Amino acid sequence: MTDSSDPDGDPDAGDGDGSADPAVDVAEVEHVAELARVRLAEGETAAFADQFAEILEYFEALDEVPDLDREEELVNVMRDDEVEEGLTQEEALSNAAETTDGFFTGPKVS
Amino acid sequence: MAVDYNAFITEETIEGDDEGPLAGTTVAVKDNISTAGVRTTCGSEMLADYVPPYSATVVERLTDAGATVVGKTNMDEFGMGTTTETSAFGPTRNPVDPERVPGGSSGGSAAAVAAGEADVALGSDTGGSVRCPAAFCGVVGIKPTYGLVSRYGLVAYANSLEQIGPIAGTVEAAAEALDVIAGPDPNDGTTRDPRAVDGVDVGVPEGGYAAAADGDVDGMTVGVPTELFDGADERVVGTVEAAIADLEARGAETAEISLPSVEHAVQAYYVIATSEASSNLARFDGVRYGHRADSDGNWNESFAETREAFGPEVKRRILLGTYALSAGYHDKYYRKAQDAREWVRRDFEDAFADVDVIASPTMPVLPFELGESLDDPLRMYLADANTTPVNLANLPAISVPAGEADGLPVGLQLVGPKFDEAAVIRTASAVEGR
């Protein structure tokens, strides 16, 4: 496919035409990326806006699916709460970027 | 020097026991299945240096059975793709035609088997990721019933849909590997013993699944759903119809059936899979394992910068899933997708009242050329039309070579009732080598 992404990423593009189409604009992609805590690379935002519009339009057909009663048969699969052998602390920390006194070190909270 | 198909991300050996049903067998393991001491990347920058401290249950079972692991195979990043081109380690090439993709997401596993670099391989199948590359590479792939094979140690993408399954050159060899990896595991609460499931009277045949590969389809009824042939490449349809005619020649009956719900399977699959992915991949925070960005920011900023290391397809799915689950859209997308999933399940259940297995093309298309679909995600998603219904319905399925069209492999997909792996293995063994 030749991808002719909106070069300016106009945040108002495709909005407000009154139709039921799930228009996705750049601002919306940025908002969802913020919610998901995923930094997008240069150019990804505009490309995603075009692709999401197409994909969400395809998802619209789910409206035709009948409402169904769904009753899951659930059984408890939890084992008894007894201490079992697991990873050692050293093993559990072995892939961490940074540790302090046997703990994971995370980024500052605020 | 043979052509390098880039089937492996890491070539390292894990020796198996001296004895066992798989003694002397070499196994390639998809790189989202944990191997203690051998890095497990999921085809991602995010886990490029991740070395698991434990092995997946399936790896333990294979090596206990005598198999030797020869390496970790290339894959679409976190299993998200249909071509093995979204790997951070470069695309795998199809041994049948190196200018074409091997299918995905377990493309490295299928290519390793097709190229003779391993006797058997493990893949994982969330929406077709074992069957698609098996079809494109001209080998056999089994997607087990949800709950037959332990997912302990499989890095999750969409855990309500995925199963680990074997890929091999013959139906019998794939079934032998399934015999070894199947069965309940206390470390995976979703595993079941097929012999103890209410309403299931099939279970495991005497002599194991491999014994079902006897080619005896006399008296079986094969359902042929029109929906899974409509819109498929006519060269694919012709090859698959010829394989079904072979089954009839061997005494099977065919019956035209209808599965109207499957028209919504791809939509439902991508809503459910991306929703689960958006939650599952939140674990890659750069704190406990995996890549961590150099960031001076606070937790949220650092988290977002770390996750910039995901490739575009993974970001696309995390964002789509986040959107589908977000306030105001949950009922429109996620709830309707769950309704569709239930509809698909019921459609198959009704169909299996009259037929023993359901036959269709595995993939509606011939293998793509490298780069052909990479910039068109919807086109890639639509290629999963015939495989995703099976995951939504939790059923067993196999892809077996049906023949060739224009020199390229075509896969026949056979779907069976819940825990009736034996039925699809038996039927597949009747068409292989045609």
Interface residues (C-beta under 8 A of the other chain):
Chain A: M1 D3 V29 V32 A33 E34 L35 A36 R37 V38 R39 L40 A41 E44 A47 F48 Q51 F52 E54 I55 L56 Y58 F59 A61 L62 D63 E64 V65 P66 D67 L68 R70 V77 M78 R79 L87 E91 A92 S94 N95 A96 A97 E98 F104 T105 G106 P107 K108 V109 S110
Chain B: D49 Y50 V51 P53 Y54 P186 G189 T190 S261 E263 H264 Q267 A268 Y270 V271 S278 A282 D285 G286 V287 R288 Y289 G290 R292 S295 G297 N298 W299 N300 E301 S302 F303 A304 E305 R307 E308 F310 P312 K315 R316 I318 L319 L320 T322 Y323 A324 S326 K332 Y333 K336 A337 Q338 D339 A340 E342 W343 R346 D375 D376 P377 L378 R379 Y381
